[in-house]
Amino acid sequence: MQLAQQVNRITIPRPDDWHIHLRDGALLRTVTPLAAAQFGRAIVMPNLTPPVTTAPAATAYRERILASLPPLVTGGATTPPPFSPLMTLYLTSTTSVEDIAAAAAAPHIVACKLYPAGATTNSASGVRSIDGLWPVFEAMAAADLVLCVHGECADPDVDVFERESAFVRDDLPRLVAAFPTLRVVLEHVSTRDGVAAVTNQAPGGRLAATVTAHHLLYSRAALFRGGRLRPHLFCAPVLKAESHRASLVEAVMGDTSGRFFLGSDSAPHVRASKLGEGGAAAGVYSGRDTLALYAEVFEAAGGEEWVAKFTRFASVNGAAFYGLPPPDGTVTLVRGDYPVPLVVEVVGGGGVTDDASVVVPLRAGEMVHWRVEAAEG
Ligand SMILES: [Zn+2]
């Protein structure tokens, strides 16, 4: 019977988050320690204001990330394991092959991020058409830098629920065909069309996808639950119909190619940016409980092998795709009912009543059913 097989503790190789937004300043100092408590490495997105478009800017940002972590207490039993941010450049219409060469020469820069202009938070500098970037993609392929793609068509006339499908239909095939040696990650895949592009690629294809916890857990109905608009679940790409969510779960659970891996797209905004007159900024803050949320998905849908599937998705596939060593150390998750606070306070902010000083985490006021117990380096 099912209950007899229930596990209450799992220990897996320390996972990596292949897509995270850590922001900057006080918000950076707030969310980075929570990421570092769960992950050994993370690919940090470059959509700051202004965006991170050069290797020196990425290196400086990496130093700010590392400085946001509590100092290591060496020798103590509670020493947190090291956290290594992996950096990305933000591609613009003025990115040059020299910028790519500088990125390839920088030890911690592993990828460049393609944003369609206007698709999401701080994407105004993004690219209107991928055609102008052909020399850049060529240089990236030659340098073996990974291309991370926000795969949504930027045409405002295209229906918001159709934008990923339009990109996958109109842009992705010619990109992949033109640069067969370029590794491409379709970030935060949210549709069955995106899943199919990854699953049905030709043998030897170099297309992979990250999948967020929120796109695995929620369909667009959750945005309107109880007849109320839920701004904290608004993200880009927007949550899709249930049939799309189901296709994501099926693809991840059935993945034998190693082409689907963990990328939380945790994207914190202070509450003022979610509730203000200007409208809700796109982004779900899942980073407080990332591993718990994913574990829930795998336990519910992964069958008897769910821990093995979770391990491959969280701790194996991404490093293999990026050509990086397997993780160091382990992380242990413990089952329970753990309440998620209504807000995460921004360090040095004005307290819980100040909308500019709090972030509302995914599941705020509800429960998650796993938590990270301990990590070993
Ligand atoms: Zn993102």
Residues whose N, C-alpha, C, O or C-beta is under 5 A from the ligand:
A	BS01	ZN	D265
